[in-house]
């Protein structure tokens, strides 16, 4: 007789999760990258997340910002980014960024998620 695994023994929820969605560009395609880190690997991700200016008024923290803006990046063939991060402490964070805003600490976080994403 086959027994289902004990739900209590299932792997723990990730300590940190980051999602990056990029839209726009020449073909207007949307790409998504995500990473989930267990507690043992969380410090590196927390440092990258904390370095980003989430409270900057230029980084729209409303996850529905693209719906209001028409989901179209400004400028020909430009990218727009949506970044979401969940950490053990505090609320989930969201930012909507233009291509020009996706620099400095944002670029470091975006590139790290792209590199670590299984897709």
N, C-alpha and C positions, 0 to 999 in steps of 0.2 A: 504494500500500500504506500502510495506516494504522499508525503506530508508537505504542505506548503511551509516555506520558511517562516520562522517566528517574526512577526512584524517588529517586535521589540528588539530583535537581534539584527534588524536591517541596518545598513550603513547609515551613519549619522548625517544629518543635513549639513551641507557645506557651511563653513564659517563665513566665507566671503563669496559673493557671486557678482560678476560684472558682465553687462551686455552692452555691445556697441552695435548700432544699426547705422549704416551709411546709405544715403540715397542720393540720386542725381548722377552727375557725370555725363559723358557723351551718350551712352545708351540709356540713361535714366533708370538703371537697375538698382535694386535694393539688396544690400548684402548685410548679413548678420553674423557676428562673432560673439561667443560667450565663453566664460571661464568660471569654474567653481573650484574653490580651494578649501581643503580641510584645514583644521586649526593649525596643524604642523607647518603648513605653507602660507598661512594667512598674513604673516607680518609684512612680507614683501608687497603683497597686494594692498594691504591697509596703508602702507607708506605711499604708494602710488595714488591711491584714492584720496588720502588726506592732503596730498600736495596740490590737488586741483582746486581752483577757486569756485566751489559750488555756490557760494553766496554772492558771487559777482553778478551784478544786475545785467551784464551783457550775456551771461549764460542763463538762458530761460530754464527755470527749474520745473516748469509745468510740462508734464509728460504729454499733454494734448496740444502743445505749442504748434506742432506741424499741422495739425488739423486746422487750426486757426489761420495759419500762414499759407495754407493751400498745399503744403507738403512739397513745395518747390524751392530749391535753394536759389538765392539771388545771384545773378551773373551767369553767363553762358558756360555750360559744362562744368559747373561747380558742384562740389559735394556738400551735403549737410549731414550732421551726425546727431544721433540721440545716444546718450550714455546713461546707463542706470547702474547703480551700485548698491548692494546690500551687504552690511557688515553686522557683526554680532551686537554691537551697541548702536543705538540711534535709529532713526527712520531710514527707509530706502531713499536714496538720492537720485535725482533725475536732472539732466541738462540737455538742452537743444543748442547745438553749436553750428555756426557757419564754418566753411572751410578755413577762413582766415582766423577764426577763434580757436580752431583745433591745432594750437601750437603750444610750445612750452610743456607744462605738466600734463595738459590734455593730450598732446601728441604722444608723450611717453606712455600714458595709460592706454590710449587707443592702440598704439603699436604693440604694447605688451599683450593686450587681449588678443589682437590678431595673431601674434606669434604663438600664443599658448592655446588658441582655440582648436578643437579637434577637427573643425571643418576646413 
